[in-house]
Amino acid sequence: MDSGRQAERVGADLYGEIWLADALTRKARWSARLWLPGLCVIAIAAAAAAWLSDHYAMPVILAGLLIGLALNFLAANPRLHPGIDLCGTAGLRWGIVLLGTQVTAAQIATLGVASFAALIAIVALVIAAGLVGARLSGDSRFVGLLAGGATAICGASAALAIYALIGRERLDQHRFTFTLVGISLASAIAMSFYPLLAAQFHFTDRQAGFLMGAAIHDVAQSLGAGYNYSAGAGEVAAIVKLTRVALLAPVVAVLALIIGRSDQAARRRFEPLGMPWFIWAFLALVLAGSLFPLPAWLKDYGLLASKALLLFAVVATAMRSRLDTLLSDGWRGLVPILVATLVSLFAAFGFAWRYL
């Protein structure tokens, strides 16, 4: 290959995929000497995000996104590519799997038939609202499915799972990062505003807990808003929110049937319903925890590991995104998230006010 073609090829390698394909064999990809530099950078960035969250009450996912975007220039270093790739793929998948340690069938049963049916209806409405918002803003249906699905289920973790299904071929990574930022901002605003709204309408603990659990995107912020209202509301919010997390697997299954997998090779593998293996592993862990109660220490460490791995995946995603391209989307890129968030609020508020 002459020097001109080589330079052109290197310039086109924006996220390092060509370098990874050429320089790493499957065995070498898991060599610690290759992925350790990138992993260390992401671990430091994640620790900084956790510090900001702890000291300034900032959502940790939003902090991780902003720090990752600020460190975007480091992604040009080929030595960091393997570690960034590891966090953005394996870290994401195992983070979602470990979420399964937090959900059991017994928790879902305590919600009641009416509330569970309402929650399913709200999830369907919010996903549909995301599609409507994407049409209004002139975006593709994949943006709508991503915004609606992430808002309907559990924020950033659901967005990461759905994006793994959609794939970069159908949706640019910078657009995905912009959606993550919008979801994190909307969730942070909701955490501050919804308890005030519930208090204004003199909601009971059950009503307020359902509102916080059904309408706030992120798990931690949903529970934080519930316990900020009262201990009873926090307990209800935890049950409702974890039930939404459990709906991740069926929602991804439905989306897989609607849009199909982007990875053609994945279609040749045994993946029933087209769902990625980590969604099946998540579901298996939920079923295992339902049949054989997990010890408290395992659930605690499972939650901690899941949060850490998902934060690593968010930082890696942000580092791979170009800030100038991200800002070019403007306010119109937030329309699907805004529509989905408002529908989520009105639907959850209406059910809580009328039926609880």
C-alpha positions in Angstrom: 0.0 0.0 0.0 1.5 3.4 -1.0 2.0 6.2 1.5 -1.0 8.2 0.1 -3.5 5.4 0.5 -2.1 4.6 3.9 -2.5 8.2 5.1 -6.1 8.3 3.8 -6.9 5.0 5.5 -5.5 6.3 8.8 -7.5 9.5 8.5 -10.7 7.6 8.0 -10.2 5.6 11.1 -12.1 8.0 13.3 -12.9 5.5 16.1 -10.1 3.0 15.7 -12.2 0.2 14.2 -9.7 -0.3 11.3 -6.8 -0.3 13.6 -8.4 -2.8 15.9 -9.3 -5.1 12.9 -5.8 -4.9 11.5 -3.6 -4.9 14.7 -5.5 -7.2 17.0 -6.2 -10.9 16.7 -8.8 -12.4 19.0 -6.2 -13.7 21.4 -4.3 -10.4 21.4 -7.4 -8.4 22.0 -7.6 -9.7 25.5 -4.0 -9.1 26.3 -3.6 -6.9 29.4 -0.7 -5.0 27.8 -3.0 -3.9 25.0 -6.2 -2.9 26.9 -4.6 -1.7 30.2 -3.7 1.9 29.0 -7.2 2.7 27.8 -8.8 1.0 30.8 -6.8 3.1 33.2 -7.8 6.3 31.4 -11.5 5.4 31.6 -11.2 4.2 35.2 -9.7 7.6 36.2 -12.5 9.4 34.3 -15.1 7.3 35.9 -13.6 7.9 39.4 -13.7 11.7 38.7 -17.4 11.4 37.6 -18.2 9.5 40.8 -16.4 12.2 42.9 -18.4 15.0 41.2 -21.6 13.1 41.7 -20.8 12.5 45.4 -19.7 16.1 46.2 -22.0 18.1 44.0 -25.2 16.0 43.7 -24.6 15.6 40.0 -26.0 12.5 38.2 -23.0 10.2 37.8 -24.0 9.2 34.2 -24.2 12.9 33.1 -20.8 13.6 34.8 -19.3 10.6 33.0 -20.6 11.8 29.7 -19.2 15.3 30.1 -15.8 14.1 31.3 -15.7 11.5 28.4 -16.5 14.3 25.9 -13.8 16.5 27.4 -11.3 13.6 26.9 -12.3 13.0 23.3 -8.8 14.1 22.1 -7.3 11.0 23.8 -9.2 8.7 21.5 -6.8 9.7 18.7 -4.1 7.7 20.5 -4.1 4.1 19.1 -2.7 2.7 22.3 -5.9 3.5 24.1 -8.2 1.9 21.5 -8.3 -1.6 22.9 -9.2 -0.5 26.4 -11.8 1.9 25.2 -13.3 -0.9 23.0 -13.2 -3.3 25.9 -15.2 -0.9 28.1 -17.7 0.0 25.4 -18.4 -3.7 24.5 -17.7 -6.2 27.3 -18.2 -3.6 30.0 -21.6 -2.6 28.7 -22.8 -6.2 28.3 -21.8 -7.5 31.7 -23.1 -4.3 33.3 -26.5 -5.0 31.9 -26.3 -8.7 32.9 -25.5 -7.8 36.5 -28.6 -5.6 36.7 -30.5 -8.9 36.8 -29.3 -9.4 40.4 -31.6 -6.6 41.5 -35.0 -7.9 40.2 -37.1 -10.8 41.2 -40.6 -12.1 40.3 -41.7 -11.6 43.9 -41.0 -7.9 43.7 -43.0 -7.6 40.5 -45.9 -9.5 42.1 -46.2 -7.0 44.9 -47.0 -4.3 42.4 -50.4 -5.8 41.7 -52.1 -6.6 38.4 -53.6 -3.2 37.7 -50.4 -1.3 38.4 -48.4 -3.8 36.4 -50.8 -3.5 33.4 -50.6 0.3 33.7 -46.8 0.1 33.7 -46.8 -2.0 30.5 -49.2 0.5 28.9 -47.0 3.4 29.9 -43.9 1.8 28.5 -45.7 1.2 25.1 -47.0 4.8 25.1 -43.6 6.3 25.8 -41.9 4.2 23.1 -44.6 5.4 20.6 -44.0 8.9 21.8 -40.3 8.6 21.0 -41.2 7.7 17.5 -43.6 10.6 17.2 -41.0 13.0 18.5 -38.4 11.6 16.0 -40.9 12.3 13.2 -41.5 15.8 14.4 -37.8 16.6 14.5 -37.1 14.9 11.2 -34.9 12.2 12.7 -34.9 8.5 11.8 -37.1 6.0 13.6 -34.0 4.5 15.2 -33.6 7.8 17.1 -37.2 7.5 18.2 -36.9 3.9 19.3 -33.7 4.8 21.2 -35.1 7.8 23.0 -38.5 6.2 23.7 -37.0 2.9 24.9 -34.5 4.5 27.1 -37.1 6.8 28.7 -39.6 4.0 29.1 -37.2 1.5 30.8 -34.2 2.7 32.8 -32.3 5.5 31.1 -28.7 5.1 30.1 -28.5 1.3 30.7 -31.5 0.7 28.4 -30.1 3.2 25.8 -26.9 1.2 25.7 -28.7 -2.1 25.3 -31.0 -0.7 22.6 -28.1 0.9 20.7 -26.3 -2.5 20.7 -29.3 -3.8 18.9 -29.6 -0.9 16.5 -25.8 -0.7 15.7 -23.5 2.1 14.4 -24.5 1.3 10.8 -28.0 2.6 11.4 -27.3 5.3 14.0 -24.2 7.4 14.3 -22.4 7.2 17.6 -22.4 11.0 18.1 -26.2 10.9 17.8 -26.4 8.2 20.4 -24.2 10.2 22.7 -26.4 13.2 22.3 -29.4 11.1 23.2 -27.6 9.9 26.3 -26.9 13.5 27.4 -30.5 14.5 26.8 -31.8 11.5 28.8 -29.5 12.2 31.7 -30.5 15.9 31.8 -34.2 15.1 31.6 -33.8 12.5 34.4 -32.0 15.0 36.6 -34.7 17.6 36.1 -37.4 15.1 36.8 -35.7 14.0 40.1 -35.9 17.6 41.3 -39.3 18.5 40.0 -41.6 15.4 40.4 -41.4 15.3 44.2 -42.6 18.9 44.3 -45.4 18.1 41.9 -46.5 15.1 44.0 -46.5 17.3 47.2 -48.5 20.0 45.4 -51.3 17.5 44.7 -51.0 15.9 48.1 -50.2 12.5 46.8 -50.1 9.5 49.2 -46.9 7.5 49.5 -48.3 4.9 47.0 -49.2 7.5 44.5 -45.9 9.4 44.8 -43.9 6.2 44.7 -45.6 5.1 41.5 -45.1 8.5 39.9 -41.3 8.5 40.7 -40.9 4.9 39.7 -42.8 5.0 36.5 -41.8 8.4 35.1 -38.2 9.1 36.1 -35.6 7.5 33.7 -32.5 6.6 35.8 -32.8 4.0 38.6 -30.8 5.9 41.2 -32.6 9.2 40.5 -36.0 7.5 40.6 -35.3 6.0 44.0 -33.7 9.3 45.2 -36.8 11.2 44.3 -39.0 8.6 46.0 -37.1 8.6 49.2 -36.9 12.4 49.1 -40.7 12.4 49.3 -41.0 9.8 52.1 -39.6 6.4 53.1 -42.9 4.8 52.0 -42.8 6.5 48.6 -39.2 5.4 48.2 -40.1 1.7 48.8 -42.9 1.9 46.2 -40.7 3.7 43.7 -38.1 0.9 44.1 -40.6 -1.8 43.3 -42.0 0.1 40.3 -38.6 1.0 38.9 -37.2 -2.5 39.2 -40.3 -3.8 37.4 -39.5 -1.4 34.6 -35.9 -2.7 34.6 -37.3 -6.3 34.3 -39.2 -5.1 31.2 -35.9 -4.5 29.5 -35.7 -8.0 28.1 -39.2 -8.2 26.6 -38.8 -4.6 25.1 -35.5 -5.5 23.5 -37.1 -8.7 22.1 -40.0 -6.7 20.6 -37.6 -4.2 19.1 -35.4 -7.0 17.7 -38.5 -8.3 15.9 -39.3 -4.9 14.6 -35.9 -3.7 13.4 -33.8 -6.8 13.3 -30.1 -7.1 14.3 -27.7 -4.7 12.5 -24.9 -7.3 12.7 -25.4 -9.7 9.8 -23.1 -12.3 11.4 -25.2 -12.2 14.5 -28.1 -13.5 12.5 -26.3 -16.6 11.7 -25.6 -17.4 15.4 -28.2 -18.9 17.7 -29.9 -15.9 19.2 -33.7 -16.6 19.6 -35.8 -13.5 18.7 -32.7 -11.8 17.6 -31.9 -10.6 21.1 -28.2 -10.2 22.1 -26.8 -12.8 24.4 -26.4 -10.4 27.3 -30.2 -9.7 27.4 -30.8 -13.5 27.7 -28.2 -13.6 30.4 -29.9 -10.7 32.2 -33.2 -12.6 32.0 -31.7 -15.8 33.2 -30.2 -14.1 36.2 -33.6 -12.6 37.0 -35.2 -16.0 36.9 -32.4 -17.5 38.9 -32.8 -14.9 41.6 -36.6 -15.5 41.6 -36.3 -19.2 42.1 -33.3 -19.2 44.5 -33.0 -16.0 46.5 -29.6 -14.4 46.2 -27.7 -13.5 49.3 -27.7 -9.8 50.2 -24.0 -9.4 49.8 -24.2 -10.7 46.2 -27.0 -8.3 45.3 -25.0 -5.4 46.8 -21.8 -6.2 44.9 -23.8 -7.0 41.8 -25.4 -3.5 41.9 -22.0 -1.9 42.5 -20.3 -3.8 39.7 -23.2 -3.1 37.3 -23.1 0.7 38.0 -19.3 0.7 37.6 -19.3 -1.2 34.3 -22.2 0.9 32.8 -20.3 4.1 33.8 -17.2 2.8 32.1 -19.3 2.1 29.0 -20.8 5.6 29.0 -17.3 7.2 29.4 -16.0 5.1 26.5 -18.9 6.0 24.3 -18.4 9.7 25.0 -14.7 9.5 24.3 -15.5 8.1 20.9 -17.8 11.0 20.0 -16.9 14.3 18.4 -18.0 17.3 20.4 -18.4 19.5 17.3 -20.6 17.0 15.5 -22.6 16.5 18.7 -23.3 20.2 19.1 -24.4 20.5 15.5 -27.6 18.6 16.3 -29.0 21.6 18.2 -32.2 21.7 20.2 -34.1 19.6 17.6 -32.2 16.5 18.6 -33.8 16.8 22.0 -37.4 16.7 20.7 -37.8 12.9 20.9 -36.6 12.8 24.4 -38.8 15.7 25.5 -41.9 14.2 23.9 -41.2 10.8 25.5 -40.5 12.4 28.9 -43.7 14.4 28.9 -45.8 11.4 27.8 -44.2 9.4 30.6 -45.0 12.1 33.2 -48.6 12.6 32.1 -49.4 8.9 31.8 -47.8 8.0 35.2 -49.4 11.0 36.9 -52.8 10.3 35.4 -52.8 6.7 36.6 -51.5 7.5 40.1 -54.1 10.4 40.5 -57.1 8.5 39.2 -56.6 4.9 40.3 -54.2 4.7 43.3 
